[in-house]
Amino acid sequence: MTVKGREVLSRADVVVYDHLVAPRILDWAPAGAKRIYVGKEAGRHTLSQDAINRLLIREARSGKTVVRLKGGDPMLFGRGGEEALALAKARVRYDVVPGVTSAIAVPAYAGIPVTHRGLSSSLAVITGHEDPSKSGSVLRWKELATACDTVVCLMGVATLPGMVQELVRHGRPGSTPCAVIEWGTRSRQRTVSGTLRTIVQRVAKAGVRPPAVTVVGDVVRLRPRLNWFERLPLIGRRIVVTRAAEKASEFAQQLEALGAEVDVLPAIELAPVKANGALRRALSRIPRTDWVFFTSPEGIAWFSRLLKPERRDVRCLAECRIAAIGPKTAAAVEAAGLHVDYVPKRFSQEGLLADFPQRVLAGREALVLSAEASRDVLTEGLRRRGMRVRKVPIYRTLVPKALDARVREVFHEAPDYVTVTSASCVEHLHDALRAAGLGARFARLRFASIGPVTSAAVRAHGGRVAVEARTATLEGLTEAMTRTAGARR
């Protein structure tokens, strides 16, 4: 996807998309955009090409911004030209946004450059939809077989035997290296290598299915040294991220960079607390408050939001000492312009209490800013140490409206890991599975937990914690999954 492609997708009213479009790309479209699937698989077409053309024309004429989203490049075996001609005939204005073709991207992800100094200075890209064994082929096999150093065939699993036969029959040596790449650039990518003499048998034995790209030529010899993607630590792992929607993207990208296939299923949603006098009373005591405790990275943003109607900002805490539950929380607080005086070694309410000397706290006054209905471990612990504590909820956690509807889709097959970063995520997911009639699956899921408190919530609902972060951060959670995934290979 190019920068321009993502930009126009962000302005779409209607998205008409194909089978090979990665699901998370659709998240780049506005939430209210209409999404229409017109995918084509072998032997199963959602709509005919004529019907797709009419759909594009109808939606565009209604005054909407329509994005026709295709895999790879629309003008390389993507029927983009046919659709553009139909739009031109109907006098519908259109733009073409070129993409990165799978003919080049997929081999690159398999460690195969389609050209390389001393090995290949020419490239032919052909379609595999045409069966070479049938009469009347438009492909000139006599010329193709030896004219180019590298031949790339798109979508040709079923026709692979015929293609190999034609290449060899017209002069390509049977010893020519060859590779077939299934689900290229996706986490499930796998590559079968061989020669023209052996590739058909090896592909059949491996059970390779579409979509797949075939590469023929000496450049395939480079794969053992350049195979980078299939060596990533989370390759082939499907991971469900349950963080709040606005927080999930960064974590998902972190996992995808390590080779994972990620499903984002927000199991928690943050919302403002209902108006009450608790904050105003707490603010009136700020001059006498010694310590302010932030228990989540989101806390400072919600606190700032609540201050605005009071015509105040975070400068009101300038004379207070600040404690943050972990480094991410501390970074968020310091980004808002406040200095953080204390971060515990263990990133939890228990950690905050364990590391604070009692003599520092006795007789002091504290303000704890946290989520509504959050645990009272910190509040009660500080009181036992002689502090006067006021706990003020500054946001609340809700169950996302779409959660119940999406759990069946996401858990149609068991993922390798389900990441959970709070007890609320666990509880909401458990209840959603039960509501969908899938309650028994909760116990079979492999949970990746951010820390002991979250792990306890998983076990309390009968679930299994497969991995737990050594440090309660997203980086720690990622490291735990990476370490365990490597041990399971």
C-alpha positions as CSV (number, residue, x, y, z in Angstrom):
1,M,0.0,0.0,0.0
2,T,1.4,3.4,-1.0
3,V,1.1,6.5,1.1
4,K,-1.3,7.9,-1.5
5,G,-3.4,4.7,-1.3
6,R,-3.8,5.0,2.4
7,E,-4.6,8.7,2.1
8,V,-7.5,8.2,-0.3
9,L,-8.7,5.2,1.7
10,S,-9.0,7.5,4.7
11,R,-11.5,9.6,2.8
12,A,-13.6,6.8,1.4
13,D,-17.4,6.7,1.7
14,V,-17.5,3.3,0.1
15,V,-14.8,0.6,-0.1
16,V,-15.2,-2.2,-2.7
17,Y,-12.5,-4.7,-1.9
18,D,-11.1,-8.0,-3.1
19,H,-10.2,-11.4,-1.5
20,L,-6.5,-10.7,-1.1
21,V,-6.9,-7.4,0.8
22,A,-5.4,-7.8,4.3
23,P,-8.3,-7.3,6.8
24,R,-6.4,-4.7,8.9
25,I,-6.1,-2.5,5.8
26,L,-9.8,-1.9,6.0
27,D,-9.3,-0.3,9.4
28,W,-7.7,2.6,7.6
29,A,-11.1,3.5,6.1
30,P,-13.4,5.8,8.1
31,A,-15.5,3.8,10.7
32,G,-18.7,4.9,8.9
33,A,-17.5,3.9,5.4
34,K,-19.6,1.2,3.6
35,R,-17.5,-1.9,3.0
36,I,-18.5,-4.2,0.1
37,Y,-16.8,-7.5,-0.4
38,V,-16.5,-8.6,-4.1
39,G,-13.8,-11.1,-3.7
40,K,-13.1,-13.9,-6.3
41,E,-11.6,-17.2,-5.4
42,A,-11.2,-20.3,-7.6
43,G,-14.6,-21.5,-8.5
44,R,-16.4,-19.0,-6.2
45,H,-17.1,-15.4,-7.4
46,T,-19.1,-13.1,-5.1
47,L,-20.0,-10.9,-8.1
48,S,-19.3,-11.1,-11.9
49,Q,-17.0,-8.5,-13.3
50,D,-19.9,-6.8,-15.1
51,A,-21.8,-6.6,-11.8
52,I,-18.7,-5.1,-10.1
53,N,-18.5,-2.5,-12.9
54,R,-22.1,-1.6,-12.4
55,L,-21.7,-1.4,-8.6
56,L,-18.8,1.1,-9.0
57,I,-20.7,3.3,-11.4
58,R,-23.9,3.3,-9.2
59,E,-22.1,4.2,-6.0
60,A,-20.0,6.9,-7.7
61,R,-23.0,8.4,-9.3
62,S,-24.7,8.7,-5.9
63,G,-22.1,11.3,-5.1
64,K,-19.9,9.1,-2.9
65,T,-16.1,8.8,-2.8
66,V,-15.5,5.2,-3.8
67,V,-12.3,3.3,-3.3
68,R,-11.8,0.1,-5.4
69,L,-9.3,-1.8,-3.2
70,K,-7.3,-4.5,-4.9
71,G,-4.3,-6.6,-3.9
72,G,-1.0,-5.7,-5.4
73,D,-1.2,-3.4,-8.4
74,P,-4.6,-2.9,-10.1
75,M,-3.1,-2.7,-13.6
76,L,-1.2,-5.9,-13.4
77,F,-3.6,-8.9,-13.8
78,G,-5.9,-7.0,-11.5
79,R,-8.6,-6.1,-14.2
80,G,-8.0,-2.5,-13.3
81,G,-8.0,-1.5,-17.0
82,E,-11.4,-3.2,-17.6
83,E,-13.0,-1.4,-14.7
84,A,-11.4,1.9,-15.7
85,L,-12.8,1.5,-19.2
86,A,-16.3,0.9,-17.8
87,L,-16.0,4.0,-15.7
88,A,-14.8,6.1,-18.6
89,K,-17.7,4.8,-20.8
90,A,-20.1,5.9,-18.1
91,R,-18.4,9.3,-17.8
92,V,-17.4,8.7,-14.1
93,R,-14.2,10.5,-13.1
94,Y,-11.6,8.2,-11.5
95,D,-8.0,8.2,-10.4
96,V,-5.6,5.2,-10.5
97,V,-3.3,4.8,-7.5
98,P,-0.5,2.3,-8.4
99,G,0.4,-0.3,-5.9
100,V,3.3,-2.7,-5.2
101,T,2.8,-5.7,-7.4
102,S,2.9,-9.2,-5.8
103,A,5.2,-10.2,-8.7
104,I,8.0,-8.3,-7.1
105,A,6.9,-8.0,-3.4
106,V,6.2,-11.7,-2.8
107,P,9.5,-13.0,-4.1
108,A,11.3,-10.2,-2.1
109,Y,9.5,-11.5,1.1
110,A,10.8,-15.0,0.2
111,G,14.4,-13.8,-0.1
112,I,14.3,-13.8,-3.9
113,P,15.2,-10.6,-5.8
114,V,13.7,-10.9,-9.3
115,T,16.7,-9.3,-10.7
116,H,20.3,-9.5,-9.5
117,R,23.7,-8.5,-11.0
118,G,25.3,-11.5,-12.7
119,L,22.1,-13.7,-12.4
120,S,19.2,-11.8,-13.9
121,S,18.9,-8.6,-15.9
122,S,15.4,-9.3,-17.4
123,L,12.0,-10.3,-16.0
124,A,8.8,-11.7,-17.5
125,V,5.5,-11.7,-15.5
126,I,2.8,-14.0,-16.7
127,T,-0.6,-15.1,-15.5
128,G,-1.3,-18.5,-14.3
129,H,-5.0,-18.4,-14.9
130,E,-4.4,-19.6,-18.5
131,D,-3.9,-23.4,-18.8
132,P,-0.9,-24.0,-21.1
133,S,-2.3,-27.5,-21.9
134,K,-5.3,-26.0,-23.7
135,S,-5.2,-25.0,-27.4
136,G,-5.2,-21.4,-28.3
137,S,-2.9,-20.1,-25.6
138,V,-2.0,-16.4,-26.0
139,L,1.3,-16.9,-24.1
140,R,4.2,-17.3,-26.5
141,W,6.0,-20.1,-24.7
142,K,8.6,-20.5,-27.3
143,E,9.9,-17.0,-26.7
144,L,9.1,-16.9,-23.0
145,A,11.0,-20.0,-22.1
146,T,14.5,-18.5,-22.8
147,A,14.0,-14.8,-23.5
148,C,14.1,-13.6,-19.9
149,D,16.4,-14.6,-17.0
150,T,13.5,-14.6,-14.5
151,V,9.9,-15.7,-15.0
152,V,7.3,-14.9,-12.4
153,C,3.9,-16.5,-12.7
154,L,0.9,-15.2,-10.7
155,M,-1.9,-17.3,-9.4
156,G,-0.8,-20.5,-11.1
157,V,-1.0,-23.4,-8.6
158,A,-3.5,-25.5,-10.7
159,T,-1.7,-24.7,-14.0
160,L,1.9,-25.3,-12.6
161,P,2.4,-28.7,-14.3
162,G,1.5,-27.2,-17.7
163,M,3.7,-24.2,-17.2
164,V,6.7,-26.3,-16.2
165,Q,6.1,-28.6,-19.2
166,E,6.0,-25.7,-21.7
167,L,9.1,-24.0,-20.3
168,V,11.2,-27.3,-20.4
169,R,9.8,-28.2,-23.9
170,H,10.9,-24.9,-25.3
171,G,14.4,-24.9,-24.0
172,R,14.5,-24.1,-20.2
173,P,16.8,-26.6,-18.5
174,G,15.1,-29.0,-16.0
175,S,17.8,-28.0,-13.5
176,T,16.6,-24.4,-13.4
177,P,15.8,-23.3,-9.8
178,C,12.2,-22.7,-9.0
179,A,10.2,-21.6,-6.0
180,V,6.4,-21.4,-5.2
181,I,5.4,-19.0,-2.5
182,E,2.1,-19.4,-0.8
183,W,0.3,-16.5,0.9
184,G,3.3,-14.2,0.2
185,T,3.9,-11.3,2.6
186,R,1.4,-12.6,5.1
187,S,2.2,-14.4,8.4
188,R,1.2,-17.7,6.9
189,Q,3.7,-17.4,4.1
190,R,5.6,-20.6,3.2
191,T,7.9,-21.4,0.3
192,V,8.5,-24.6,-1.5
193,S,11.8,-24.7,-3.5
194,G,13.1,-27.1,-6.1
195,T,13.9,-27.2,-9.8
196,L,11.7,-27.3,-12.9
197,R,12.3,-31.1,-12.8
198,T,11.1,-31.5,-9.1
199,I,8.8,-28.5,-8.3
200,V,5.5,-30.0,-9.3
201,Q,5.9,-33.0,-7.1
202,R,7.2,-31.0,-4.1
203,V,4.3,-28.5,-4.4
204,A,1.8,-31.4,-4.5
205,K,3.4,-33.1,-1.5
206,A,3.3,-29.8,0.5
207,G,-0.3,-29.2,-0.3
208,V,0.3,-25.7,-1.6
209,R,-3.0,-23.8,-2.3
210,P,-3.8,-20.4,-3.9
211,P,-2.8,-17.7,-3.6
212,A,0.7,-18.4,-4.7
213,V,3.4,-16.9,-6.8
214,T,5.9,-19.0,-8.8
215,V,9.5,-17.8,-9.5
216,V,11.7,-19.5,-12.1
217,G,15.3,-18.6,-12.6
218,D,18.8,-18.6,-11.0
219,V,17.8,-15.8,-8.6
220,V,16.1,-18.5,-6.5
221,R,19.6,-19.7,-5.5
222,L,19.9,-16.6,-3.3
223,R,17.0,-17.6,-1.1
224,P,19.0,-19.6,1.5
225,R,21.0,-16.5,2.3
226,L,18.3,-13.8,1.8
227,N,15.3,-15.5,3.4
228,W,14.5,-12.9,6.1
229,F,10.8,-12.9,6.5
230,E,10.2,-16.6,7.2
231,R,12.9,-16.4,9.9
232,L,11.1,-13.8,12.0
233,P,10.3,-15.1,15.5
234,L,6.5,-14.8,15.3
235,I,6.1,-16.0,11.7
236,G,3.0,-18.2,11.3
237,R,1.6,-17.1,14.7
238,R,-1.9,-15.7,14.9
239,I,-2.3,-13.3,17.8
240,V,-5.5,-11.6,19.0
241,V,-4.9,-8.1,20.5
242,T,-7.7,-7.1,23.0
243,R,-6.5,-3.6,23.9
244,A,-8.8,-0.6,23.5
245,A,-9.2,0.4,19.8
246,E,-7.2,3.6,20.1
247,K,-4.3,1.8,21.8
248,A,-4.3,-1.4,19.8
249,S,-2.6,-0.2,16.6
250,E,0.9,0.4,17.9
251,F,0.9,-3.0,19.6
252,A,-0.4,-4.7,16.5
253,Q,2.3,-3.1,14.4
254,Q,5.0,-4.2,16.8
255,L,3.8,-7.9,16.6
256,E,3.4,-7.7,12.8
257,A,7.0,-6.5,12.5
258,L,8.0,-9.8,14.1
259,G,6.0,-11.8,11.6
260,A,2.7,-12.4,13.4
261,E,-0.8,-12.2,11.9
262,V,-2.8,-9.9,14.1
263,D,-6.5,-9.7,14.8
264,V,-7.5,-6.6,16.7
265,L,-10.5,-7.3,18.9
266,P,-10.9,-4.5,21.4
267,A,-12.4,-6.0,24.6
268,I,-12.3,-2.7,26.5
269,E,-13.4,0.9,25.7
270,L,-12.5,4.0,27.8
271,A,-15.1,6.6,28.5
272,P,-15.4,9.7,30.7
273,V,-16.8,9.4,34.2
274,K,-20.2,10.8,35.0
275,A,-20.1,14.3,36.4
276,N,-19.7,14.3,40.2
277,G,-18.1,16.5,42.9
278,A,-15.2,14.2,43.7
279,L,-12.8,15.9,41.4
280,R,-13.7,19.4,42.5
281,R,-13.3,18.4,46.2
282,A,-9.9,16.8,45.4
283,L,-8.8,19.9,43.5
284,S,-9.6,22.1,46.5
285,R,-7.1,20.1,48.5
286,I,-4.3,20.2,46.0
287,P,-2.3,22.8,48.0
288,R,-2.3,20.3,50.9
289,T,-1.6,17.2,48.7
290,D,1.9,15.7,49.0
291,W,1.7,12.8,46.5
292,V,-0.4,12.2,43.3
293,F,-0.5,8.6,42.0
294,F,-1.2,7.9,38.3
295,T,-2.1,4.2,37.7
296,S,-2.3,4.0,33.9
297,P,-0.8,5.8,30.9
298,E,-4.3,7.0,30.0
299,G,-4.8,8.7,33.3
300,I,-3.0,12.0,32.6
301,A,-5.0,12.6,29.4
302,W,-8.3,11.9,31.1
303,F,-7.3,14.1,34.1
304,S,-6.4,17.0,31.7
305,R,-9.8,16.6,30.0
306,L,-11.6,16.8,33.4
307,L,-9.7,19.9,34.3
308,K,-10.9,22.0,31.4
309,P,-14.4,22.7,32.6
310,E,-12.8,23.8,35.9
311,R,-10.6,26.3,33.8
312,R,-7.5,24.6,35.1
313,D,-4.7,22.4,33.7
314,V,-2.0,20.1,34.9
315,R,0.1,23.0,36.3
316,C,-2.2,22.7,39.4
317,L,0.0,19.7,40.3
318,A,3.3,21.5,40.0
319,E,3.9,21.5,43.8
320,C,3.0,17.9,44.3
321,R,5.3,14.9,44.0
322,I,4.2,12.5,41.3
323,A,4.3,8.7,41.3
324,A,3.6,6.6,38.2
325,I,2.8,2.9,38.1
326,G,5.3,2.1,35.3
327,P,7.5,3.7,32.7
328,K,4.8,4.1,30.1
329,T,2.7,6.0,32.6
330,A,5.7,8.0,33.6
331,A,6.4,8.9,30.0
332,A,2.8,10.0,29.4
333,V,2.9,12.2,32.5
334,E,6.2,13.8,31.6
335,A,5.0,14.4,28.1
336,A,2.3,16.5,29.7
337,G,4.9,18.7,31.3
338,L,5.1,17.2,34.8
339,H,8.1,15.6,36.5
340,V,7.7,12.1,37.8
341,D,9.4,11.5,41.1
342,Y,8.9,7.8,41.6
343,V,8.4,4.7,39.4
344,P,8.4,1.2,41.2
345,K,10.6,-1.7,40.1
346,R,7.4,-3.8,39.7
347,F,4.8,-2.1,37.6
348,S,1.7,-2.7,39.6
349,Q,-0.2,-1.3,42.6
350,E,1.5,-3.9,44.7
351,G,4.9,-2.7,43.3
352,L,4.1,0.9,44.2
353,L,3.4,-0.1,47.8
354,A,6.3,-2.5,48.2
355,D,9.0,0.0,47.1
356,F,7.8,3.0,49.1
357,P,9.4,3.4,52.5
358,Q,6.7,3.8,55.2
359,R,8.5,6.8,56.7
360,V,8.1,8.7,53.5
361,L,4.3,8.3,53.6
362,A,3.2,8.5,57.2
363,G,1.1,11.7,57.9
364,R,1.1,12.7,54.3
365,E,-1.9,13.3,52.0
366,A,-2.3,11.5,48.7
367,L,-4.5,11.7,45.6
368,V,-5.0,8.5,43.6
369,L,-6.2,9.1,40.0
370,S,-7.5,5.8,38.5
371,A,-10.3,4.1,36.5
372,E,-13.7,3.8,38.0
373,A,-14.2,0.5,39.8
374,S,-10.4,-0.2,39.7
375,R,-8.8,-2.2,42.5
376,D,-8.3,-0.6,45.9
377,V,-4.9,-2.2,46.6
378,L,-3.0,1.0,46.4
379,T,-5.6,3.2,48.2
380,E,-6.0,0.8,51.2
381,G,-2.2,0.1,51.3
382,L,-1.4,3.8,51.6
383,R,-4.0,4.2,54.3
384,R,-2.4,1.4,56.3
385,R,0.9,3.3,56.0
386,G,-0.6,6.4,57.7
387,M,-1.6,8.5,54.6
388,R,-4.8,10.4,54.2
389,V,-5.9,9.2,50.8
390,R,-8.5,10.5,48.3
391,K,-9.2,8.2,45.3
392,V,-10.8,9.9,42.3
393,P,-12.1,8.0,39.3
394,I,-11.1,10.0,36.1
395,Y,-12.4,7.5,33.5
396,R,-14.3,4.3,33.2
397,T,-14.0,1.1,31.3
398,L,-16.9,-0.2,29.1
399,V,-17.6,-3.2,26.9
400,P,-17.3,-2.2,23.2
401,K,-20.6,-2.6,21.4
402,A,-19.0,-4.6,18.6
403,L,-17.4,-7.2,20.9
404,D,-20.2,-9.7,21.2
405,A,-20.7,-9.6,17.4
406,R,-17.0,-10.1,16.5
407,V,-15.9,-12.9,18.9
408,R,-17.5,-15.6,16.7
409,E,-15.6,-14.2,13.6
410,V,-12.2,-13.9,15.4
411,F,-12.4,-17.3,17.3
412,H,-13.7,-19.4,14.4
413,E,-10.2,-21.0,14.7
414,A,-8.1,-20.9,17.8
415,P,-5.3,-18.3,17.7
416,D,-1.8,-19.0,19.0
417,Y,-2.1,-16.3,21.6
418,V,-4.8,-14.0,23.0
419,T,-3.1,-11.0,24.6
420,V,-4.7,-9.5,27.7
421,T,-3.4,-6.3,29.4
422,S,-6.0,-5.9,32.2
423,A,-8.4,-7.8,34.3
424,S,-11.3,-5.9,32.6
425,C,-10.2,-7.2,29.2
426,V,-10.3,-10.7,30.6
427,E,-13.8,-10.3,32.1
428,H,-15.3,-8.7,29.1
429,L,-13.9,-11.3,26.7
430,H,-15.1,-14.1,28.9
431,D,-18.6,-12.7,29.0
432,A,-18.7,-12.0,25.2
433,L,-17.7,-15.6,24.5
434,R,-20.5,-16.9,26.8
435,A,-23.0,-14.6,25.1
436,A,-22.0,-16.0,21.7
437,G,-22.4,-19.5,22.9
438,L,-18.7,-20.1,22.9
439,G,-18.1,-20.1,26.6
440,A,-16.3,-23.5,26.6
441,R,-13.6,-22.1,24.2
442,F,-12.3,-19.7,26.9
443,A,-10.6,-22.5,28.8
444,R,-8.9,-23.7,25.6
445,L,-7.4,-20.3,24.6
446,R,-3.7,-19.7,25.1
447,F,-3.6,-16.3,27.0
448,A,-0.5,-14.0,26.9
449,S,-0.8,-11.9,30.1
450,I,0.9,-8.6,30.9
451,G,1.4,-9.5,34.5
452,P,0.3,-11.4,37.7
453,V,-2.9,-9.5,38.3
454,T,-4.2,-10.0,34.8
455,S,-3.1,-13.7,35.0
456,A,-5.1,-14.1,38.1
457,A,-8.2,-12.9,36.4
458,V,-7.6,-15.4,33.5
459,R,-7.3,-18.3,36.0
460,A,-10.3,-17.1,38.0
461,H,-12.5,-17.5,34.9
462,G,-11.0,-21.0,34.2
463,G,-8.6,-19.9,31.5
464,R,-5.0,-20.9,30.9
465,V,-2.0,-18.5,30.9
466,A,0.4,-19.7,28.3
467,V,2.9,-16.8,28.8
468,E,3.3,-14.0,31.3
469,A,5.5,-10.9,30.8
470,R,8.5,-10.7,33.0
471,T,8.0,-6.9,33.1
472,A,4.5,-5.5,32.9
473,T,4.9,-3.7,29.6
474,L,3.9,-4.3,26.0
475,E,7.5,-4.9,25.2
476,G,7.7,-7.4,28.0
477,L,4.6,-9.1,26.7
478,T,6.0,-9.3,23.2
479,E,9.3,-10.7,24.5
480,A,7.5,-13.4,26.4
481,M,5.5,-14.5,23.3
482,T,8.7,-14.4,21.1
483,R,10.6,-16.5,23.6
484,T,7.9,-19.1,23.9
485,A,7.2,-19.2,20.2
486,G,10.9,-19.9,19.5
487,A,10.9,-22.7,22.1
488,R,7.9,-24.3,20.4
489,R,9.5,-24.5,17.0
